């Protein structure tokens, strides 16, 4: 018997269950159904929240050696930085002494003017400190996880800032932690105000080839934007308080063949190396509810006119 005619298939004794192709089709259809159901009906939200709660303490335990190693290195390197910072702070304090007196005088004048014009006083934004635990595992996004969640009063869309400016926004809340989408994420967007020209626009996360930069889209080619302009939060979205630093204009490319300009921004708050942040409450939660519409009374003669 030649080797070409030998039956190389396994005997029927080892053939059990459906074929591999059937299993592939079945599990692929099941995975597609779960993805569509989770996106449409959010059936996995509770499961994801429970899993994040269960994994919170193991993650904290695994982060202890990393934090200990970082604390040891920061202890030895931080002493020199502390001495240099103390000397620089003394010089800066002397420079800010006169300016602080002027600021107090301007604040008093501002309060009197607002009272004279019967304007509503500014909202007091509530905040709380948080610590960045780790970066999200998705390599195609720019997200971090902080150690404050729903039990601490964190809500969706809460702005997250540090001493330099806006870092991002809370996009997912768990009982003991929250996920923050940074401004450099490809899906992030924030309304901004040009501090020089007072023009409102929107800043978007980094696109392909921009790295850690941001950009302003759909801006006219003759828009009043210059390199070095400072962009702050406009406060018109009901989420971010007005006046928080967001980014600076890095480059302006006014293309002749297009009606739009390509504007590249540098965020003022860089997420690399940041450990402690401030979580703010959305401004919209502190705004008074809109008044209920009042129904207009119909004229008395309308029924008679209708009968005629």
Secondary structure by P-SEA (a helix, b strand, c coil): cccccccccccccccccccaaaaaaaaaaaaaaaaaaaaacccaaaaaaaaaaaaaaaaaaaaaaaaaaaaaaaaaaaaaaaaaaaaaaaaaaaaaaaaaaaaaaaaaaaaaaaaaaccccccbbbbbbbbbccccccccccccccccccccccccbbbbbcccccccccccccccbbbbbccccccbbbbbbccccccccccccccccccccccccccccccccccccccccccccccccccccccccccccccccccbbbbbbbbccccccccbbbbbccccccccccccbbbbbcccaaaaaaac
